């Protein structure tokens, strides 16, 4: 469940970690350090998506492995 910090993205704060990107979705996956929610920012959209984790795993493989490289 997203917190108030997530809902204020992209406010400048160190509370967001970039996790992965997807060329197929034209998106970047972020994790909120405050509540650990994942959300994606898609290039063609004006706001973030709080997509279900099972769908995100299909497009962002670093969720499955925990890698942050």
C-alpha positions in Angstrom: 0.0 0.0 0.0 1.5 3.3 -1.0 2.3 5.9 1.7 2.1 9.7 1.5 5.8 9.8 0.4 5.0 7.6 -2.6 2.0 9.6 -3.5 4.2 12.8 -3.7 6.6 11.3 -6.2 8.6 12.9 -7.9 9.3 15.3 -5.1 13.0 15.6 -4.6 13.9 13.3 -1.8 16.3 10.4 -1.1 13.3 8.2 -0.2 13.1 6.6 -3.7 15.5 4.0 -5.0 15.6 3.3 -8.8 15.5 -0.5 -9.1 15.3 -1.3 -12.8 14.1 -0.2 -16.2 12.0 -1.8 -18.9 12.5 -1.0 -22.6 9.4 -2.9 -23.4 7.2 -0.8 -21.1 9.2 2.4 -21.5 9.3 2.5 -17.7 11.5 2.8 -14.7 10.8 0.9 -11.5 11.3 2.6 -8.2 11.0 1.5 -4.6 9.9 3.7 -1.7 12.4 3.4 1.1 9.8 4.5 3.6 7.1 1.7 2.9 9.0 -0.6 0.5 6.2 -0.2 -2.2 7.2 -0.6 -5.8 5.9 1.8 -8.4 6.7 2.5 -12.0 7.1 5.7 -14.0 6.1 5.1 -17.6 7.4 7.6 -20.2 4.1 8.3 -21.9 2.2 8.9 -18.6 2.0 11.8 -16.3 1.9 10.0 -13.0 3.3 6.8 -11.4 1.6 3.4 -11.6 1.2 1.3 -8.5 1.1 -1.9 -10.5 0.6 -5.3 -8.8 4.0 -6.9 -7.9 3.2 -10.1 -10.0 2.8 -8.0 -13.1 6.0 -6.0 -12.3 8.0 -9.2 -12.0 7.3 -10.0 -15.7 8.9 -6.8 -16.9 11.5 -6.0 -14.2 13.6 -9.0 -13.5 15.7 -7.4 -10.7 12.6 -7.6 -8.4 13.0 -11.4 -8.6 16.7 -11.5 -7.8 16.9 -8.5 -5.4 19.9 -7.1 -7.5 20.4 -3.4 -7.5 23.2 -3.1 -10.1 
